[in-house]
Amino acid sequence: MAKILVVDDETLYQKMVTHVLSANGHEAVVASNGADGLELAREAMPDAIVSDVVMPEMNGYEFVRNLRSSPEFGNTPILMLTSSNALEEKIQAFESGADDHLTKPFEAAELIVRLTALLTRAAQAAPQMKDEEEVQHGKVIAVHSLRGGVGATTLSVNLALALRGLWNAPTIIVDGVQTSGQVALMLNTPLNLTWANLSHIAPEDLDMHAMKKIIGKDDRSGLYYIASPPSPLEAEALTPEIMERMLDNLVEHFKYVIVDISHDFRDLSLQVLDRADEIVYITAPELASARMAIMAVNTYRKLGYPDEKIRVALNQMYESSGLSRKKLEQSLKMSISQIIPYADDLALNAINFGRPIVTHHPGIPFTKTLEDFAYILSLEEHKEKRPDKPTNMWERVRVRHF
């Protein structure tokens, strides 16, 4: 039996939801608006929450955002009841921090199925990280580009999934983009707590115990993630000092830490670039991207980064034409490490439906390339020997390379 907080100003829906919950062995506590809901949530500490969107005083989005700002509700499952199935309402629900949404009117059976799934997921997520706490000193990979729209986040997410899929090792992706990062969206995972919720902690006091409250998990792949907040104002909470401390903690608990960083060389980006073991710079075969890539590589060298730390990936964003690899390498004075095959329609669908290409389209050129690139970027300790329990992805890579 679970204790469920129901927040809805309509008496009819209050009674409907509480009846369904009671009939299925759950205890329901009820609030009629968001303000009362916040007070009751702190008093009752429910196992899950069902909230309407349209309410007086404080709407459902504000209610959920307020809840998620408190670490004690960072992982509490929240199902939001929306008035329509429009994409805009779905996006708003997830951006506010809800785990799932259900359109009114709804069937009782669907309400219970969705709540059961959320409760099961929450129960399973907490203990799984404990099994991975013995990991020591992982690898930090920064994915960078000075030009937006060339696929940096797509590369970050798929590369992280490929590393996880290759080695079945604890892997985490950190969304370090300060202006509405999209890692959580691409994983189709809830935007609960973000790194903005660490702002009240002094960098020297930030430990893994505090960080666990903002770490989410994609249950399908086993990939962990830290999301960035949807608001640029909240993003100011992440300072270079906090990022440094975050990475120090993460490398002691994860074998691979992939950081998707902003398209700049500001202090926060520099902190990640300095800390990274390898930098993957992604560019496209067109003049504007090429100019930015040359600028980035020259800046890396001025910062004292050795060329061995830098890998340039060329995203073939166009079905035909574009600057040649040879011309780009001549301009960069550096070899291109990886060419990512054209996958325009698949990439768009992956973003729109939260279905990353690597996990949903095995066997296509894009996925094969990312699997191979992940292997190249892997720790030597992994590449030196056959895994005790080889994954399907490892077997595919082995056939191509051994």
ZINOR-V88393 format. One record per residue. RES is the residue in one small letter. SS is DSSP state (H for helix, E for strand, - for the rest). PSI is psi in degrees with one decimal (999 if undefined). D_FIRST is the distance of its C-alpha to the first C-alpha in Angstrom with 1 decimal. Layout:
res:ss:psi:d_first
RES:SS:PSI:D_FIRST
RES:SS:PSI:D_FIRST
//
This chain:
res:ss:psi:d_first
m:-:136.4:0.0
a:-:151.6:3.8
k:E:120.1:6.9
i:E:126.1:9.4
l:E:125.3:13.1
v:E:121.9:15.3
v:E:109.0:19.0
d:-:135.0:21.5
d:-:-9.5:24.8
e:-:118.5:25.0
t:H:-38.9:23.7
l:H:-47.7:23.5
y:H:-33.6:21.1
q:H:-50.0:19.0
k:H:-39.1:18.7
m:H:-47.8:18.3
v:H:-44.7:15.4
t:H:-35.2:13.5
h:H:-45.2:14.3
v:H:-42.5:13.0
l:H:-46.8:9.6
s:H:-40.6:9.5
a:H:-19.7:11.0
n:-:19.0:8.4
g:-:11.3:5.6
h:-:156.6:4.9
e:E:129.5:7.0
a:E:134.9:10.3
v:E:141.4:13.2
v:E:138.3:16.5
a:E:149.1:19.8
s:-:-4.1:23.0
n:-:170.3:24.6
g:H:-39.3:24.4
a:H:-46.4:26.0
d:H:-34.3:23.5
g:H:-40.5:20.7
l:H:-45.0:22.0
e:H:-43.4:22.3
l:H:-33.6:18.8
a:H:-43.8:17.4
r:H:-28.8:19.4
e:H:-44.1:18.4
a:H:-23.0:14.6
m:-:66.4:14.2
p:-:160.3:11.3
d:-:-24.8:9.5
a:E:164.3:11.3
i:E:136.0:14.0
v:E:121.0:15.6
s:E:137.3:19.3
d:E:164.7:22.3
v:-:-53.2:25.7
v:-:107.7:28.2
m:-:154.1:27.7
p:-:159.7:30.3
e:-:-53.8:31.2
m:-:119.1:29.1
n:-:174.0:28.1
g:H:-36.2:25.0
y:H:-45.9:26.9
e:H:-40.3:28.1
f:H:-48.0:24.7
v:H:-42.0:23.2
r:H:-40.0:26.4
n:H:-42.2:26.1
l:H:-48.0:22.6
r:H:-18.3:23.6
s:-:-12.2:26.7
s:-:123.1:24.6
p:H:-30.6:23.7
e:H:-16.8:20.4
f:H:15.2:19.1
g:-:-34.6:21.1
n:-:12.2:18.3
t:-:123.7:15.5
p:E:132.6:14.8
i:E:123.2:16.7
l:E:123.7:17.3
m:E:134.0:20.5
l:E:117.5:21.7
t:E:159.1:25.5
s:-:-15.4:28.2
s:-:168.5:29.9
n:-:20.4:29.6
a:-:146.5:32.6
l:H:-38.0:32.9
e:H:-42.4:33.6
e:H:-37.2:30.3
k:H:-44.7:28.4
i:H:-44.5:30.4
q:H:-39.9:29.9
a:H:-47.3:26.1
f:H:-38.7:26.1
e:H:-29.3:28.9
s:H:-20.1:27.0
g:-:5.1:24.2
a:-:150.7:21.6
d:-:-27.8:20.0
d:E:165.6:20.3
h:E:153.1:21.7
l:E:133.1:21.6
t:E:133.6:24.6
k:-:143.4:24.7
p:-:157.8:24.9
f:-:162.1:22.1
e:-:140.6:20.7
a:H:-39.9:17.2
a:H:-39.0:16.7
e:H:-38.9:17.8
l:H:-46.8:15.5
i:H:-41.1:12.4
v:H:-44.8:14.3
r:H:-42.3:15.3
l:H:-41.7:12.0
t:H:-41.8:10.6
a:H:-42.5:13.9
l:H:-42.4:13.8
l:H:-40.2:10.5
t:H:-44.2:12.0
r:H:-43.0:15.3
a:H:-39.1:14.4
a:H:-33.5:12.9
q:H:-26.9:16.1
a:H:-40.6:18.6
a:H:-50.5:18.6
p:H:-17.9:19.8
q:H:-31.4:22.2
m:H:-27.1:24.7
k:H:-32.3:25.1
d:H:-17.0:26.7
e:H:12.5:29.3
e:-:-9.8:30.3
e:-:-4.1:33.4
v:-:140.4:35.2
q:-:131.4:38.5
h:-:89.6:40.6
g:-:-173.1:39.7
k:E:135.2:41.9
v:E:124.1:41.9
i:E:118.9:43.1
a:E:130.8:43.9
v:E:124.0:44.3
h:E:152.0:46.8
s:-:142.3:49.0
l:-:-5.5:51.1
r:-:123.1:50.9
g:-:156.7:47.8
g:-:6.6:47.0
v:-:3.1:48.2
g:-:24.3:44.8
a:H:-45.6:43.9
t:H:-38.9:40.1
t:H:-44.7:40.1
l:H:-44.2:42.0
s:H:-49.8:39.7
v:H:-47.6:36.5
n:H:-32.9:38.0
l:H:-42.1:39.7
a:H:-42.7:36.6
l:H:-36.3:34.8
a:H:-40.8:38.0
l:H:-42.9:38.0
r:H:-44.0:34.4
g:H:-30.8:35.2
l:H:-48.2:38.4
w:H:-9.3:37.3
n:-:32.9:33.5
a:-:153.7:34.0
p:-:120.3:31.9
t:E:139.7:33.2
i:E:143.2:32.5
i:E:132.0:34.1
v:E:123.5:34.8
d:E:98.8:35.7
g:E:10.4:38.7
v:-:125.6:40.0
q:-:-12.0:40.3
t:-:88.9:40.8
s:-:63.6:37.6
g:-:153.4:36.9
q:-:18.4:35.4
v:H:-47.7:33.7
a:H:-39.1:30.1
l:H:-45.7:31.4
m:H:-26.0:33.2
l:H:-5.7:30.1
n:-:43.6:28.0
t:-:154.9:25.5
p:-:142.8:23.9
l:-:77.9:26.2
n:-:-109.1:23.9
l:-:150.3:25.8
t:E:178.3:29.4
w:H:-13.1:32.2
a:H:-24.3:33.1
n:H:1.4:30.3
l:H:-0.2:32.4
s:-:-25.3:35.2
h:-:-3.1:34.5
i:-:129.7:35.0
a:-:141.4:38.5
p:H:-40.6:39.4
e:H:-17.8:40.3
d:H:-2.8:36.9
l:-:116.6:34.9
d:-:179.1:33.3
m:H:-28.6:30.8
h:H:-43.6:28.0
a:H:-37.4:28.5
m:H:-29.1:29.1
k:H:-27.2:25.8
k:H:-17.5:24.1
i:H:1.8:26.3
i:-:122.7:26.3
g:E:173.5:24.5
k:E:134.8:24.3
d:E:106.3:25.3
d:-:-27.4:23.0
r:-:-40.8:25.6
s:-:-19.8:28.5
g:-:5.9:27.0
l:E:131.1:29.2
y:E:158.4:28.2
y:E:153.3:29.6
i:E:119.7:30.4
a:E:158.1:30.9
s:-:153.8:33.6
p:-:153.4:33.0
p:-:-21.0:34.0
s:-:129.7:36.4
p:H:-29.6:39.7
l:H:-40.7:39.7
e:H:-29.2:36.5
a:H:-21.4:38.1
e:-:-13.7:40.8
a:-:-22.8:38.2
l:-:109.0:38.8
t:-:161.6:42.0
p:H:-34.3:43.9
e:H:-41.2:43.1
i:H:-41.5:39.3
m:H:-42.1:39.7
e:H:-44.7:41.9
r:H:-38.1:39.3
m:H:-48.6:36.5
l:H:-37.8:38.6
d:H:-41.6:39.6
n:H:-43.0:35.9
l:H:-38.5:35.0
v:-:-14.6:37.9
e:-:-7.2:36.8
h:-:-10.6:33.4
f:-:140.1:34.2
k:-:-33.6:37.1
y:E:128.8:37.7
v:E:109.1:37.3
i:E:129.1:38.5
v:E:118.9:39.3
d:E:113.5:40.1
i:E:164.6:42.5
s:-:162.4:44.3
h:-:62.5:47.7
d:-:-178.4:49.8
f:-:33.5:51.2
r:-:176.4:49.8
d:H:-42.0:48.7
l:H:-44.0:45.1
s:H:-41.7:46.2
l:H:-36.7:49.0
q:H:-43.4:46.5
v:H:-44.0:44.6
l:H:-41.1:47.8
d:H:-40.5:49.3
r:H:-22.2:46.2
a:-:143.3:45.9
d:-:-34.2:47.2
e:E:147.0:48.0
i:E:126.8:48.4
v:E:112.1:48.0
y:E:125.7:49.9
i:E:134.6:49.5
t:E:175.7:52.2
a:E:159.3:53.5
p:-:53.8:56.9
e:-:159.2:58.3
l:H:-46.1:60.6
a:H:-44.1:58.3
s:H:-40.0:55.7
a:H:-41.8:58.5
r:H:-41.6:60.0
m:H:-35.3:56.7
a:H:-42.5:56.2
i:H:-44.3:59.7
m:H:-43.3:59.0
a:H:-47.9:55.7
v:H:-40.9:57.3
n:H:-37.9:60.3
t:H:-42.3:58.1
y:H:-44.7:56.2
r:H:-39.3:59.6
k:H:-29.0:60.7
l:-:-5.0:57.6
g:-:12.0:58.7
y:-:130.4:56.0
p:-:150.5:57.6
d:H:-29.0:57.7
e:H:-20.1:55.8
k:H:-14.1:52.7
i:E:131.1:53.0
r:E:128.2:52.1
v:E:128.2:52.9
a:E:132.5:51.0
l:E:116.6:52.6
n:E:113.1:50.4
q:-:81.4:52.4
m:-:-11.7:51.0
y:-:144.0:53.8
e:-:-29.4:54.6
s:-:168.4:58.2
s:-:-165.7:60.7
g:-:163.3:59.9
l:-:146.5:61.4
s:-:155.9:62.2
r:H:-42.8:60.6
k:H:-44.9:64.0
k:H:-39.8:64.8
l:H:-42.8:61.5
e:H:-37.5:62.0
q:H:-41.1:65.6
s:H:-38.2:64.5
l:H:-21.6:61.6
k:-:41.6:63.8
m:-:144.0:60.8
s:-:146.9:59.5
i:E:124.8:56.5
s:E:-34.9:53.9
q:E:135.5:51.9
i:E:123.1:52.4
i:E:120.9:49.3
p:-:154.7:49.9
y:-:130.3:49.8
a:-:47.2:46.5
d:H:-56.7:46.6
d:H:-41.2:44.6
l:H:-39.9:41.9
a:H:-41.7:41.6
l:H:-44.2:41.2
n:H:-36.9:38.6
a:H:-40.7:36.7
i:H:-46.3:36.6
n:H:-31.6:35.8
f:H:4.7:32.9
g:-:42.3:31.6
r:-:86.4:32.8
p:-:141.8:35.0
i:H:-43.4:38.0
v:H:-38.8:37.8
t:H:-20.4:34.5
h:H:-11.1:35.1
h:-:63.5:38.8
p:-:146.2:39.9
g:-:-15.7:43.5
i:-:160.8:45.0
p:H:-41.1:47.6
f:H:-48.7:45.4
t:H:-42.4:42.7
k:H:-41.9:45.3
t:H:-44.6:46.9
l:H:-37.1:43.8
e:H:-44.9:42.9
d:H:-40.3:46.5
f:H:-40.4:46.5
a:H:-39.4:43.3
y:H:-43.2:45.0
i:H:-38.5:48.0
l:H:-3.3:46.0
s:-:159.6:44.1
l:-:144.1:44.6
e:H:-35.1:47.6
e:H:-27.2:45.5
h:H:-40.9:43.5
k:H:-19.0:46.6
e:-:-24.2:48.6
k:-:160.6:46.8
r:-:134.4:44.8
p:-:149.3:41.0
d:-:-38.8:39.6
k:-:84.5:37.2
p:-:136.6:39.0
t:-:165.2:37.0
n:H:-38.0:38.1
m:H:-42.2:39.4
w:H:-41.2:41.4
e:H:-38.6:43.0
r:H:-43.4:44.0
v:H:-39.7:45.6
r:H:-43.6:47.3
v:H:-35.7:49.0
r:H:-23.6:50.4
h:H:-8.4:51.5
f:-:999:52.3
//
